[in-house]
Amino acid sequence: MRFQVIFTYDSEYKGYVADVPQLPGCMSEGKPLDEAIENIRDAIKGYLYVQEKHGRSLEPKEGTAFIGEVAV
């Protein structure tokens, strides 16, 4: 399965926060981006394990998102 992940740099934490919009509450973080990627991968696996253990099926939502920035 593939999931879209939003990585945001947090200047107070001095690292990245990762959020998976398709999985409510599934978030993680890491100081370098590589660590954030590995941590969110583990968080997704854990999320899916808990869903399966409780008999909840996951209906992946198809969709395309674009995140960008605009300078003003």
N, C-alpha and C positions, 0 to 999 in steps of 0.2 A: 504494500500500500504506500501511496505517496501523500504527503500532507504539506500544505503551504505553511511556512513558519515566518513570522515577522520578528526580525532581530532589530532591537533598538539599543543604541549606546546610551548608557546611564552615566553621566559625568560624576555624580556623587559616589556611585559604586565603582566607577572606573572600569566598567566591564559591560557586557552585553546581556540584555534580557531577551529571552525567546518566548514567543507566544504562538500557540497553535489555534487559530480561530475556529477550526472545525471540531475541536475538542475543548469544550468549555472548562476553564480552570487548569488546563494543561500548560504549565509555564516552567521555565527553568532559567538559569543564568550561567555565565562564565566570564572570567576576566579576559583571556584572549578569546577571539571568535571561535577558534578550533575547539576550545573547551565548552563553549556555549552550544556548539553544534552537537558534540558528543553527549552533553548533559540532556539536551532536548530529545535526542534520539532515545536515551534511556527513559525519560519521562513519558514519551509516547508509548514505548513498549509496556511500561508499568500501567499506564492509563488503559490500554487495550486489554491487558491481563485482568485488571479489576472488572472491566465491563463484561468480559467473557465469564469470569468467575461468578458474577451476579446474574448471568443469563441475559444480559442486555446485548442485543445485536447493534452493531454500528453501521449506520447507513451513510457511507461516504457521500458528501455533497460535492457534486461536480461544479466546477466554476473556475473562472479565471479572475485573478485580482492583480491590480497594478498598484504598486506603491511608489510614489515618486516625491519629489520636493520641488517647490517653486520659490525662487528668490524674488523678493519684492524690494 
